[in-house]
Amino acid sequence: MRLELEASAIMPQSRRNASQAGPGIDPRIADWTKRFPRAYSCRVGGVLRRWVERVLPGFQFPSGRCDGVTRDLGERTNRALVVLLTFTPNGGCVRRRPLRFERNPMVTSTKAVNRRAWLAGALSLSSLPLAGCLNRRSEPSETTATDFSRSFCYYIPKNRKILVRIQIECRCEVFDRSSGQSDEYFLTVRTQTGLRTDPPSHHLDPGYDFWMIFSAKHVLIRRVHASSYNLNPSRPGVDRFHSSGWRLQPVPARLLSSGKEIREAVQSWRPLVAVSEFVGEDPSRGYRIEYPVKWADGNPDDTFRVETGPVVLLDPDRTEVGRSLEFDDFQWAYLDYRSFDRVRCFLEKPTSILSGATYQPPDRLPRRHPALTGKQVARIRKRLFSGWKPPLPFDQLRKLFQTDHHSAVDHRPASTTLYALDPRPGVLPSGRTAHPQAQKAVS
């Protein structure tokens, strides 16, 4: 026998014991806690304690019990907290579910639980190992996700009635749970342009890569040249176009809550999509990004790894709903992670072209040109950036010899959810072009 319900009815203004029915206490929970007090008063685990200390600096636990922590957290945030748990009648934890800050401090439905505020192993009981309580499901396994291969931004210029359609690379949503408002930004795929003059002229029309970020009020255009010195982004308003916008294609998808499910989705050649949420000091504010997973490892030991990008990242403490973001607010990045709660971010920044000149690969991967020594690199830098009067300041001269490259690493806490898209009608999920040896290797 198992009992499953939502411990979501502890209202912020109530300091009653949860086992006493009264205003703000769901009678189901009152009855449940009378029958199974041990389950409701399970001790706080280290994972939950560390999470609370991160999102609420200086917070002091009023007791070692989950009920006390839940009530006090609700008062600190002026929100009721939702904790969905499954217990056996004797108090053992069978499954645990996420915790959420809820706008309405009343009972919410199971579907309303926010998967992205994941607290894997948030509570621990001496009667059951922590690993036995890990479960990532917080919504129906059958849901929807964005099919990025069929999602596009578009614009129609004023001077020419043509429709320009650009595939979406990443969707970014800035949110404020306290107000229920959000802003959306859409990163398009990279495009190459330039050198359109005849004959080609670097002076009149230099070649560059560019990305566009669409929003409700502006379209941010980023141009990437061979040198970071040539940076020239622009941010025209949408009124510069006859019309502009985006079209997302939601499709049925299945929530992947474990390494085993990710491995099975990888082996069946299912397209994967991920959603990663980042919050700051105020956990009710932050942003989430949705993006296609282009590289994924599904391992025999049920671990996994995702390496994908590009995506755009923000500073959750500086980003606000209603403020139109500028070019410098965005960080271009690639992601690498092996768990649902932490992401390694490779951040793009201006990088010296001498960076990595001393890199010596293994013998089986020889360089086409010999690596430089550290002394040689130092001599080149000294020759370039000191001892003479350049036509521009030295700091700008250094920028001239830099290129935009993903050369910084930052480990960030995040709550990530992965989905496997359902195959399109008439398309075999495994793909008819799969090599037999590849199919045999993953089986």
Order of alpha helices (4+ residues) and beta strands (2+ residues): beta-alpha-alpha-alpha-alpha-beta-beta-beta-beta-beta-beta-beta-beta-beta-beta-beta-alpha-beta-beta-beta-beta-beta-beta-alpha-alpha-beta-beta-alpha
